[in-house]
Amino acid sequence: MKKSLVAVSVIVVLGAAWTGASWYTGKLIEQRMGELVNNANGQIKTLLPKAGVKLAYTDYQRGLFRSQVRYVLQADSSVAGEKALKDGDEVAFIETIDHGPFPFAQLKRFNLIPSMASVHTELANTPALKKLFEVTKGQSPFTADSRISYSGDTSSAITFIPIDYQQNTTSMKFSGATIDADVSRDMRNVKMSGSSENIVFTSKNQWDQLEQFSVQGLTLKSDSKMGKFDLSIGDQQAAIKQIGFSVDGKEMATLVGFNLNTQLGETDKDLNGKLSYTLDALKIQGNDFGSGKLAFAFDKLDGQSLKQFTSAYNQQVLKAVQAGENLDPVAYQEQMTEMLTANIPALLKGNPTVSIAPLSWKNAKGESTFTLNIDLVDPAQAKASAEPLLAQSVKKVDATLTIPMAMATELTTQAARLQGYSPEEAQKLAQQQVQGVAAMGQMFKLTTTKDDVISSSFHFADNQVNLNGQKMSLQEFVGLFGMFGGAPAEEDTGSAPEAMPEPVVPAQ
């Protein structure tokens, strides 16, 4: 009897302790809500200063073991001009919070790690999102289940629901998606991974043909943080197994195995980065056009200037989004050009370098490659000169190009067959066109041809150009094209290249 009494007493004590801890946790959560909202609004002002929206929370109902709250994204009256949301419109998130130290929602998943709370989030059906909820048939497009540690860091599992929607001749089929995300308390460090099996859009075009666009096997990974210039740095990867486009059931184009990898880093003053793109195959109407890759890198890009440039660029894009159908393309292009002209010189402050190593395209007959290395210099550090700003900003350029003629002929043959030429006509036309390009390149002294390979090399430094072994001043090089009022280059006394052959006209 005494042992039973002791056991009951222990259970009562533990229950009371858990209840007290849960009540205290609920109070902590309420105290931190203001901090969470402030951090989110800080990110909004940093990334989208002209969006004119802010986050707030309302209807907080704290219970002993569970609470509920409504987070609302709404128009910010303190921001002038057009806003992303109209006054009175709301995008609301409904959250159900299970209090720690052992939230019931986590216990159901056999997760015994003590945590401040477990949160279930859904999107509310507000008038501003009426059309979206019509697509999802009244369901929240996503749900998120998050675990909040006592340090304030959050781990979330986000699920986007499958969608099968059709209206008239337009339809969308979406398999759904999952995202796992770990976010630090201050929202500056984020790790994320996500995937989706497929999404298919179908609609009729202006010729009453049924067009279909599909994406299969999408995966995303990201490990990033906010750097000292309030710009996101870190590593990101994106991959798509296949992208397809068809018309009336006939395959028009298919991209297979697209991959993107980026690495962004920083020093005390500068930013550096590497971006690589690869495509395993491009198929057009069943014809394999080959594969490609691009590796791009930059270094010593002034961080503070890039921050200002990014802010200005985001503002221009936001204006375009807000204008919608009322956007004046000509005026927008002029504004964008003015913004670029005003901000690009500042980006050269750190004397950055840019490289492409390589850009390549490969098919069954060979691989063409292009490499480029550019050393830039701050025009403000350059000596006073009457030369254009671009010339003052470039310190050194090295570029090489190689194109196997067999590879180019194969690519051109495939393109001609798509235009309706017979295989024989397409082959003959392609050979003539590639030979013509090679002859034209030699005529303008831009390329050389040796062992059935079209190639070119270009080096520029100290106002001197070396083009395929020919040395000349920058002005003489520009004069080759009669551009910018440059003096024409001296006539070549060597033998003239063979006349370009006439193209073959397909039989009627």
DOTORKOL-66588 format. One record per residue (C-alpha): residue in one letter; x negated, y, z; residue number from 1. Coordinates in Angstrom, 2 decimals. Layout:
BEGIN
(r A (X Y Z) NUM)
...
***
This chain:
BEGIN
(r M (0.00 0.00 0.00) 1)
(r K (-2.83 2.34 0.89) 2)
(r K (-4.62 1.56 -2.41) 3)
(r S (-1.46 2.37 -4.36) 4)
(r L (-1.10 5.63 -2.46) 5)
(r V (-4.71 6.54 -3.26) 6)
(r A (-4.18 5.75 -6.96) 7)
(r V (-1.04 7.87 -7.09) 8)
(r S (-2.86 10.69 -5.31) 9)
(r V (-5.73 10.56 -7.85) 10)
(r I (-3.25 10.69 -10.74) 11)
(r V (-1.47 13.64 -9.16) 12)
(r V (-4.75 15.48 -8.61) 13)
(r L (-5.91 14.81 -12.18) 14)
(r G (-2.52 15.86 -13.54) 15)
(r A (-2.61 19.06 -11.52) 16)
(r A (-6.17 19.75 -12.67) 17)
(r W (-5.24 19.17 -16.32) 18)
(r T (-2.16 21.36 -15.96) 19)
(r G (-4.19 24.13 -14.38) 20)
(r A (-6.92 23.85 -17.01) 21)
(r S (-4.33 23.87 -19.79) 22)
(r W (-2.63 26.96 -18.35) 23)
(r Y (-6.00 28.71 -18.01) 24)
(r T (-6.93 27.74 -21.57) 25)
(r G (-3.67 29.21 -22.85) 26)
(r K (-4.59 32.45 -21.13) 27)
(r L (-8.06 32.43 -22.72) 28)
(r I (-6.55 31.88 -26.15) 29)
(r E (-4.28 34.87 -25.68) 30)
(r Q (-7.22 37.03 -24.63) 31)
(r R (-9.25 36.00 -27.71) 32)
(r M (-6.50 36.65 -30.24) 33)
(r G (-7.41 40.32 -30.40) 34)
(r E (-11.05 39.40 -31.08) 35)
(r L (-10.02 36.99 -33.85) 36)
(r V (-7.83 39.61 -35.52) 37)
(r N (-10.57 42.26 -35.23) 38)
(r N (-13.14 39.91 -36.83) 39)
(r A (-10.77 39.10 -39.67) 40)
(r N (-10.02 42.79 -40.30) 41)
(r G (-13.73 43.53 -40.24) 42)
(r Q (-14.27 40.97 -42.99) 43)
(r I (-11.40 42.44 -45.03) 44)
(r K (-12.86 45.95 -44.80) 45)
(r T (-16.33 44.69 -45.74) 46)
(r L (-15.33 42.51 -48.69) 47)
(r L (-12.19 44.32 -49.91) 48)
(r P (-12.31 47.87 -48.52) 49)
(r K (-9.65 49.14 -50.95) 50)
(r A (-7.24 46.21 -50.61) 51)
(r G (-5.17 48.15 -48.12) 52)
(r V (-4.18 45.16 -45.98) 53)
(r K (-4.71 44.19 -42.36) 54)
(r L (-4.07 41.20 -40.12) 55)
(r A (-1.96 41.35 -36.95) 56)
(r Y (-0.29 38.85 -34.62) 57)
(r T (3.26 38.92 -33.25) 58)
(r D (5.80 36.75 -31.42) 59)
(r Y (3.25 35.09 -29.15) 60)
(r Q (5.01 32.60 -26.88) 61)
(r R (2.68 31.00 -24.34) 62)
(r G (3.73 27.76 -22.65) 63)
(r L (2.02 25.51 -20.17) 64)
(r F (0.62 23.01 -22.67) 65)
(r R (1.64 24.57 -25.98) 66)
(r S (2.03 28.06 -27.46) 67)
(r Q (3.21 29.57 -30.72) 68)
(r V (2.11 32.69 -32.58) 69)
(r R (2.75 34.39 -35.90) 70)
(r Y (-0.19 35.96 -37.77) 71)
(r V (0.85 38.53 -40.35) 72)
(r L (-1.05 40.01 -43.30) 73)
(r Q (0.55 43.35 -44.12) 74)
(r A (-0.07 46.72 -45.77) 75)
(r D (-2.50 49.02 -43.95) 76)
(r S (-1.05 52.54 -43.82) 77)
(r S (-4.48 54.01 -42.99) 78)
(r V (-5.79 53.16 -46.47) 79)
(r A (-4.88 55.60 -49.24) 80)
(r G (-3.86 54.61 -52.75) 81)
(r E (-2.25 51.46 -54.10) 82)
(r K (-2.39 48.38 -51.91) 83)
(r A (-2.44 44.63 -52.51) 84)
(r L (0.84 44.38 -50.56) 85)
(r K (3.76 46.77 -50.72) 86)
(r D (4.98 48.43 -47.53) 87)
(r G (7.27 45.98 -45.76) 88)
(r D (5.88 42.90 -47.54) 89)
(r E (4.32 40.24 -45.32) 90)
(r V (2.25 37.10 -45.73) 91)
(r A (2.76 35.23 -42.45) 92)
(r F (1.15 32.17 -40.88) 93)
(r I (2.97 30.19 -38.18) 94)
(r E (0.65 28.54 -35.67) 95)
(r T (1.45 25.91 -33.03) 96)
(r I (-1.31 25.76 -30.42) 97)
(r D (-1.94 22.77 -28.16) 98)
(r H (-4.02 23.91 -25.17) 99)
(r G (-7.25 22.27 -24.06) 100)
(r P (-9.31 20.91 -22.49) 101)
(r F (-7.75 17.80 -24.11) 102)
(r P (-5.15 19.03 -26.63) 103)
(r F (-2.41 16.51 -27.30) 104)
(r A (-2.90 16.85 -31.05) 105)
(r Q (-6.55 15.80 -30.66) 106)
(r L (-5.73 12.96 -28.26) 107)
(r K (-3.37 11.51 -30.87) 108)
(r R (-6.40 11.31 -33.19) 109)
(r F (-8.47 9.70 -30.39) 110)
(r N (-10.71 12.77 -30.29) 111)
(r L (-11.81 13.06 -26.64) 112)
(r I (-14.21 15.99 -27.09) 113)
(r P (-13.09 18.82 -24.77) 114)
(r S (-11.95 21.86 -26.74) 115)
(r M (-10.10 25.07 -26.12) 116)
(r A (-7.20 24.26 -28.43) 117)
(r S (-5.85 22.35 -31.39) 118)
(r V (-3.93 24.50 -33.87) 119)
(r H (-1.46 23.51 -36.57) 120)
(r T (-0.92 26.22 -39.21) 121)
(r E (1.69 26.62 -41.94) 122)
(r L (2.54 29.41 -44.35) 123)
(r A (5.85 31.12 -43.63) 124)
(r N (8.50 31.57 -46.33) 125)
(r T (8.68 35.37 -46.56) 126)
(r P (10.27 37.48 -49.33) 127)
(r A (6.81 38.35 -50.66) 128)
(r L (6.15 34.64 -51.30) 129)
(r K (9.59 33.73 -52.63) 130)
(r K (8.33 32.60 -56.06) 131)
(r L (5.58 30.48 -54.51) 132)
(r F (8.05 28.64 -52.29) 133)
(r E (10.28 28.05 -55.30) 134)
(r V (7.37 26.17 -56.86) 135)
(r T (6.78 24.12 -53.69) 136)
(r K (10.54 23.51 -53.21) 137)
(r G (10.63 25.27 -49.86) 138)
(r Q (7.59 23.57 -48.33) 139)
(r S (4.50 25.32 -47.04) 140)
(r P (1.90 25.02 -49.84) 141)
(r F (-0.66 23.93 -47.27) 142)
(r T (-1.09 22.87 -43.66) 143)
(r A (-4.19 23.25 -41.55) 144)
(r D (-5.15 21.37 -38.39) 145)
(r S (-7.97 23.04 -36.50) 146)
(r R (-9.99 22.35 -33.38) 147)
(r I (-11.26 25.44 -31.55) 148)
(r S (-14.23 24.91 -29.25) 149)
(r Y (-14.76 26.87 -26.05) 150)
(r S (-17.54 28.75 -27.84) 151)
(r G (-14.93 29.99 -30.32) 152)
(r D (-16.17 28.01 -33.35) 153)
(r T (-13.47 26.33 -35.44) 154)
(r S (-13.32 23.05 -37.37) 155)
(r S (-10.37 22.74 -39.76) 156)
(r A (-8.86 20.11 -42.01) 157)
(r I (-6.70 21.83 -44.66) 158)
(r T (-4.30 19.91 -46.89) 159)
(r F (-2.64 21.35 -50.00) 160)
(r I (0.53 19.51 -50.92) 161)
(r P (1.10 17.86 -54.33) 162)
(r I (3.25 19.94 -56.68) 163)
(r D (5.39 18.82 -59.61) 164)
(r Y (7.07 21.93 -61.00) 165)
(r Q (8.84 22.60 -64.27) 166)
(r Q (10.69 25.64 -65.58) 167)
(r N (11.91 25.64 -69.18) 168)
(r T (8.90 24.58 -71.28) 169)
(r T (6.31 25.31 -68.60) 170)
(r S (5.21 22.71 -66.07) 171)
(r M (2.49 22.15 -63.51) 172)
(r K (1.42 18.89 -61.91) 173)
(r F (-1.02 19.15 -59.01) 174)
(r S (-2.28 16.13 -57.09) 175)
(r G (-2.96 18.19 -53.99) 176)
(r A (-6.32 18.97 -52.39) 177)
(r T (-8.20 18.70 -49.12) 178)
(r I (-10.69 21.12 -47.57) 179)
(r D (-12.80 20.60 -44.45) 180)
(r A (-14.26 23.79 -43.02) 181)
(r D (-16.42 24.73 -40.03) 182)
(r V (-16.32 28.44 -39.20) 183)
(r S (-18.31 30.25 -36.51) 184)
(r R (-16.62 32.45 -33.93) 185)
(r D (-17.68 35.66 -35.68) 186)
(r M (-16.67 34.19 -39.10) 187)
(r R (-20.16 34.83 -40.49) 188)
(r N (-21.22 31.18 -40.84) 189)
(r V (-19.11 28.81 -42.92) 190)
(r K (-19.57 25.19 -43.98) 191)
(r M (-16.99 23.80 -46.34) 192)
(r S (-16.26 20.81 -48.56) 193)
(r G (-13.19 20.20 -50.68) 194)
(r S (-11.81 18.01 -53.44) 195)
(r S (-8.83 17.62 -55.74) 196)
(r E (-8.05 14.77 -58.13) 197)
(r N (-6.30 16.65 -60.91) 198)
(r I (-4.19 19.60 -61.99) 199)
(r V (-2.33 19.85 -65.31) 200)
(r F (-0.67 22.94 -66.85) 201)
(r T (1.66 22.54 -69.83) 202)
(r S (3.42 25.27 -71.82) 203)
(r K (4.47 26.19 -75.34) 204)
(r N (2.49 28.75 -77.33) 205)
(r Q (3.76 31.36 -79.79) 206)
(r W (3.85 28.75 -82.57) 207)
(r D (6.12 26.49 -80.50) 208)
(r Q (3.27 24.03 -79.95) 209)
(r L (2.90 22.26 -76.61) 210)
(r E (-0.44 23.20 -75.05) 211)
(r Q (-1.87 21.30 -72.12) 212)
(r F (-4.82 22.27 -69.91) 213)
(r S (-6.16 19.82 -67.32) 214)
(r V (-8.89 19.66 -64.70) 215)
(r Q (-9.92 16.35 -63.15) 216)
(r G (-12.22 15.45 -60.27) 217)
(r L (-12.94 18.86 -58.72) 218)
(r T (-15.33 18.90 -55.74) 219)
(r L (-16.77 21.84 -53.81) 220)
(r K (-19.45 22.15 -51.14) 221)
(r S (-20.73 25.27 -49.43) 222)
(r D (-23.06 26.10 -46.55) 223)
(r S (-23.23 29.86 -46.25) 224)
(r K (-23.66 32.71 -43.82) 225)
(r M (-23.47 36.47 -43.87) 226)
(r G (-26.93 37.90 -44.29) 227)
(r K (-28.36 41.15 -43.02) 228)
(r F (-26.88 43.03 -46.00) 229)
(r D (-23.37 41.68 -45.30) 230)
(r L (-23.63 39.49 -48.39) 231)
(r S (-23.03 35.75 -48.32) 232)
(r I (-26.20 33.67 -48.70) 233)
(r G (-26.76 29.92 -48.65) 234)
(r D (-26.09 26.94 -50.89) 235)
(r Q (-23.01 26.12 -52.97) 236)
(r Q (-22.19 23.26 -55.30) 237)
(r A (-19.21 22.79 -57.60) 238)
(r A (-18.53 19.84 -59.88) 239)
(r I (-15.75 18.92 -62.30) 240)
(r K (-15.54 15.49 -63.90) 241)
(r Q (-13.53 16.63 -66.89) 242)
(r I (-11.76 19.67 -68.35) 243)
(r G (-9.39 19.05 -71.23) 244)
(r F (-7.33 21.07 -73.67) 245)
(r S (-4.83 19.56 -76.11) 246)
(r V (-2.12 20.77 -78.52) 247)
(r D (0.95 18.63 -79.20) 248)
(r G (-0.84 15.66 -77.67) 249)
(r K (-3.93 16.05 -79.90) 250)
(r E (-7.22 16.51 -78.07) 251)
(r M (-8.78 19.82 -79.03) 252)
(r A (-11.66 20.20 -76.56) 253)
(r T (-13.05 18.23 -73.64) 254)
(r L (-15.84 19.20 -71.24) 255)
(r V (-17.34 16.29 -69.32) 256)
(r G (-19.49 16.50 -66.20) 257)
(r F (-19.71 20.23 -65.41) 258)
(r N (-21.94 21.06 -62.41) 259)
(r L (-22.89 24.36 -60.80) 260)
(r N (-25.47 24.79 -58.05) 261)
(r T (-26.46 28.07 -56.43) 262)
(r Q (-29.05 28.95 -53.79) 263)
(r L (-29.10 32.49 -52.42) 264)
(r G (-31.62 33.71 -49.87) 265)
(r E (-33.04 36.93 -48.47) 266)
(r T (-36.11 38.58 -46.98) 267)
(r D (-36.28 41.75 -44.89) 268)
(r K (-35.53 43.94 -47.91) 269)
(r D (-34.67 41.75 -50.86) 270)
(r L (-32.44 38.98 -52.13) 271)
(r N (-33.43 35.99 -54.24) 272)
(r G (-31.44 33.27 -55.89) 273)
(r K (-31.31 30.28 -58.21) 274)
(r L (-28.31 29.22 -60.27) 275)
(r S (-28.14 26.11 -62.43) 276)
(r Y (-25.38 24.96 -64.74) 277)
(r T (-25.22 21.58 -66.47) 278)
(r L (-22.70 20.10 -68.89) 279)
(r D (-22.97 16.40 -69.73) 280)
(r A (-20.87 16.53 -72.89) 281)
(r L (-18.78 18.84 -75.05) 282)
(r K (-16.28 17.10 -77.31) 283)
(r I (-14.22 18.98 -79.89) 284)
(r Q (-11.47 17.04 -81.63) 285)
(r G (-13.25 13.82 -80.74) 286)
(r N (-16.66 14.94 -82.04) 287)
(r D (-19.53 14.89 -79.53) 288)
(r F (-21.26 18.26 -79.79) 289)
(r G (-23.88 17.45 -77.18) 290)
(r S (-24.87 18.62 -73.69) 291)
(r G (-26.33 21.77 -72.21) 292)
(r K (-28.00 23.29 -69.18) 293)
(r L (-28.98 26.69 -67.86) 294)
(r A (-31.32 27.53 -65.00) 295)
(r F (-31.30 31.18 -63.94) 296)
(r A (-33.33 32.75 -61.13) 297)
(r F (-33.95 36.20 -59.70) 298)
(r D (-36.21 37.57 -56.97) 299)
(r K (-36.91 40.85 -55.16) 300)
(r L (-33.46 42.31 -55.78) 301)
(r D (-32.98 45.22 -53.39) 302)
(r G (-30.47 44.07 -50.78) 303)
(r Q (-28.98 47.41 -49.78) 304)
(r S (-28.48 48.44 -53.41) 305)
(r L (-26.82 45.13 -54.25) 306)
(r K (-24.47 45.61 -51.31) 307)
(r Q (-23.40 48.99 -52.69) 308)
(r F (-23.10 47.58 -56.21) 309)
(r T (-20.95 44.65 -54.99) 310)
(r S (-18.65 47.00 -53.11) 311)
(r A (-18.21 49.25 -56.16) 312)
(r Y (-17.60 46.25 -58.42) 313)
(r N (-15.00 44.76 -56.07) 314)
(r Q (-13.17 48.07 -55.97) 315)
(r Q (-12.98 48.19 -59.77) 316)
(r V (-11.69 44.62 -59.96) 317)
(r L (-9.12 45.31 -57.25) 318)
(r K (-7.84 48.33 -59.19) 319)
(r A (-7.38 46.10 -62.22) 320)
(r V (-5.46 43.52 -60.18) 321)
(r Q (-3.24 46.17 -58.63) 322)
(r A (-2.53 47.78 -62.01) 323)
(r G (-1.38 44.47 -63.48) 324)
(r E (0.49 44.98 -66.75) 325)
(r N (0.01 48.76 -66.46) 326)
(r L (-3.75 48.42 -66.81) 327)
(r D (-5.27 50.62 -69.54) 328)
(r P (-8.07 48.40 -70.97) 329)
(r V (-9.95 51.30 -72.54) 330)
(r A (-9.90 53.41 -69.37) 331)
(r Y (-10.85 50.39 -67.25) 332)
(r Q (-13.80 49.61 -69.53) 333)
(r E (-14.98 53.22 -69.32) 334)
(r Q (-14.74 53.16 -65.51) 335)
(r M (-16.61 49.88 -65.34) 336)
(r T (-19.34 51.24 -67.63) 337)
(r E (-19.68 54.37 -65.49) 338)
(r M (-19.93 52.24 -62.36) 339)
(r L (-22.64 50.06 -63.91) 340)
(r T (-24.59 53.08 -65.18) 341)
(r A (-24.48 54.69 -61.74) 342)
(r N (-25.49 51.62 -59.75) 343)
(r I (-27.84 49.54 -61.88) 344)
(r P (-30.89 51.87 -61.52) 345)
(r A (-30.71 51.42 -57.73) 346)
(r L (-30.89 47.63 -58.17) 347)
(r L (-34.39 48.05 -59.62) 348)
(r K (-35.72 49.57 -56.41) 349)
(r G (-37.42 46.35 -55.34) 350)
(r N (-39.06 45.72 -58.76) 351)
(r P (-37.06 42.51 -59.31) 352)
(r T (-37.86 39.59 -61.59) 353)
(r V (-35.42 37.56 -63.68) 354)
(r S (-35.98 34.24 -65.42) 355)
(r I (-34.13 31.73 -67.58) 356)
(r A (-35.99 28.44 -67.56) 357)
(r P (-34.45 27.05 -69.61) 358)
(r L (-31.25 27.56 -71.55) 359)
(r S (-30.93 24.43 -73.68) 360)
(r W (-28.54 22.51 -75.88) 361)
(r K (-29.11 18.88 -76.86) 362)
(r N (-27.45 16.55 -79.34) 363)
(r A (-28.31 13.25 -81.01) 364)
(r K (-30.87 14.93 -83.31) 365)
(r G (-32.87 16.94 -80.77) 366)
(r E (-32.88 19.74 -78.20) 367)
(r S (-33.11 23.50 -78.63) 368)
(r T (-34.52 25.56 -75.76) 369)
(r F (-34.86 29.20 -74.79) 370)
(r T (-36.93 30.54 -71.89) 371)
(r L (-37.18 34.11 -70.62) 372)
(r N (-39.15 35.86 -67.88) 373)
(r I (-38.67 39.57 -67.18) 374)
(r D (-40.48 41.74 -64.65) 375)
(r L (-38.53 44.93 -63.95) 376)
(r V (-39.72 48.12 -62.28) 377)
(r D (-38.01 50.97 -60.50) 378)
(r P (-37.76 53.86 -63.02) 379)
(r A (-38.35 56.26 -60.14) 380)
(r Q (-41.85 54.76 -59.71) 381)
(r A (-42.66 54.93 -63.42) 382)
(r K (-44.58 57.80 -64.97) 383)
(r A (-42.54 60.59 -66.52) 384)
(r S (-41.75 59.56 -70.09) 385)
(r A (-39.43 60.42 -72.96) 386)
(r E (-38.71 56.74 -73.47) 387)
(r P (-35.20 55.39 -72.85) 388)
(r L (-34.39 54.29 -69.30) 389)
(r L (-34.40 50.64 -70.38) 390)
(r A (-37.96 50.86 -71.68) 391)
(r Q (-39.11 52.57 -68.47) 392)
(r S (-37.49 49.84 -66.37) 393)
(r V (-39.15 46.85 -68.07) 394)
(r K (-42.71 46.00 -67.04) 395)
(r K (-43.19 42.66 -68.79) 396)
(r V (-41.17 40.24 -70.92) 397)
(r D (-42.07 36.71 -72.01) 398)
(r A (-39.64 34.73 -74.18) 399)
(r T (-39.85 31.56 -76.27) 400)
(r L (-37.34 29.85 -78.55) 401)
(r T (-37.53 26.44 -80.25) 402)
(r I (-34.85 25.01 -82.54) 403)
(r P (-35.43 21.66 -84.26) 404)
(r M (-33.90 22.01 -87.74) 405)
(r A (-32.45 18.49 -87.57) 406)
(r M (-30.66 19.39 -84.35) 407)
(r A (-29.30 22.64 -85.79) 408)
(r T (-28.22 20.86 -88.97) 409)
(r E (-26.31 18.24 -87.01) 410)
(r L (-24.54 20.91 -84.94) 411)
(r T (-23.66 22.96 -88.03) 412)
(r T (-22.46 19.85 -89.88) 413)
(r Q (-20.02 19.05 -87.07) 414)
(r A (-18.73 22.64 -87.07) 415)
(r A (-18.20 22.52 -90.86) 416)
(r R (-16.27 19.25 -90.61) 417)
(r L (-13.91 20.91 -88.14) 418)
(r Q (-13.24 23.57 -90.78) 419)
(r G (-12.05 20.93 -93.26) 420)
(r Y (-15.19 20.12 -95.24) 421)
(r S (-15.80 16.51 -96.24) 422)
(r P (-18.76 14.79 -94.50) 423)
(r E (-20.91 15.15 -97.64) 424)
(r E (-19.99 18.82 -98.17) 425)
(r A (-20.48 19.59 -94.48) 426)
(r Q (-23.95 18.02 -94.48) 427)
(r K (-25.04 19.91 -97.60) 428)
(r L (-23.63 23.22 -96.38) 429)
(r A (-25.28 22.78 -92.97) 430)
(r Q (-28.69 22.11 -94.50) 431)
(r Q (-28.42 25.23 -96.65) 432)
(r Q (-27.26 27.41 -93.74) 433)
(r V (-30.06 26.25 -91.42) 434)
(r Q (-32.67 26.73 -94.16) 435)
(r G (-31.20 30.19 -94.80) 436)
(r V (-31.45 31.12 -91.12) 437)
(r A (-35.07 29.93 -91.04) 438)
(r A (-35.87 32.00 -94.16) 439)
(r M (-34.15 35.07 -92.76) 440)
(r G (-36.03 34.72 -89.48) 441)
(r Q (-39.35 34.65 -91.36) 442)
(r M (-38.33 37.54 -93.56) 443)
(r F (-37.72 39.74 -90.53) 444)
(r K (-40.80 38.29 -88.81) 445)
(r L (-38.68 37.10 -85.88) 446)
(r T (-39.36 33.39 -86.21) 447)
(r T (-41.80 30.91 -87.70) 448)
(r T (-41.11 27.45 -89.10) 449)
(r K (-43.52 24.56 -88.70) 450)
(r D (-42.96 20.80 -88.76) 451)
(r D (-39.21 21.41 -89.25) 452)
(r V (-38.98 23.43 -86.03) 453)
(r I (-37.84 27.05 -85.96) 454)
(r S (-39.68 28.83 -83.17) 455)
(r S (-40.34 32.28 -81.81) 456)
(r S (-42.49 33.77 -79.08) 457)
(r F (-42.25 37.30 -77.70) 458)
(r H (-44.47 39.08 -75.19) 459)
(r F (-44.15 42.69 -74.06) 460)
(r A (-46.30 44.64 -71.58) 461)
(r D (-47.88 48.10 -71.41) 462)
(r N (-45.80 49.30 -74.38) 463)
(r Q (-47.34 46.58 -76.57) 464)
(r V (-45.47 43.74 -78.26) 465)
(r N (-46.85 40.41 -79.39) 466)
(r L (-44.30 38.75 -81.68) 467)
(r N (-45.37 35.34 -82.95) 468)
(r G (-49.05 36.44 -82.84) 469)
(r Q (-48.43 39.85 -84.46) 470)
(r K (-49.39 42.74 -82.19) 471)
(r M (-47.58 46.08 -82.45) 472)
(r S (-46.32 48.95 -80.35) 473)
(r L (-42.80 48.92 -78.94) 474)
(r Q (-41.86 51.67 -81.40) 475)
(r E (-43.13 49.59 -84.33) 476)
(r F (-41.18 46.60 -83.07) 477)
(r V (-37.99 48.65 -82.84) 478)
(r G (-38.76 49.98 -86.31) 479)
(r L (-38.50 46.44 -87.70) 480)
(r F (-34.77 46.83 -87.39) 481)
(r G (-34.56 50.54 -88.26) 482)
(r M (-32.96 51.14 -84.86) 483)
(r F (-33.07 54.17 -82.60) 484)
(r G (-34.84 56.20 -85.29) 485)
(r G (-37.99 54.13 -84.96) 486)
(r A (-40.59 54.20 -87.70) 487)
(r P (-40.26 51.24 -90.08) 488)
(r A (-42.92 48.60 -89.85) 489)
(r E (-45.53 48.39 -92.59) 490)
(r E (-44.54 46.22 -95.49) 491)
(r D (-45.85 42.69 -95.40) 492)
(r T (-48.23 42.10 -98.34) 493)
(r G (-47.85 38.37 -98.00) 494)
(r S (-45.64 36.25 -100.21) 495)
(r A (-41.94 36.84 -99.86) 496)
(r P (-39.83 34.05 -98.44) 497)
(r E (-37.76 31.93 -100.76) 498)
(r A (-34.34 33.28 -101.62) 499)
(r M (-31.55 32.10 -99.42) 500)
(r P (-29.44 29.39 -101.07) 501)
(r E (-25.81 30.07 -101.83) 502)
(r P (-23.30 28.29 -99.58) 503)
(r V (-21.31 25.41 -100.98) 504)
(r V (-17.66 26.18 -101.58) 505)
(r P (-15.39 23.23 -100.74) 506)
(r A (-13.43 21.73 -103.59) 507)
(r Q (-9.91 23.04 -103.89) 508)
***
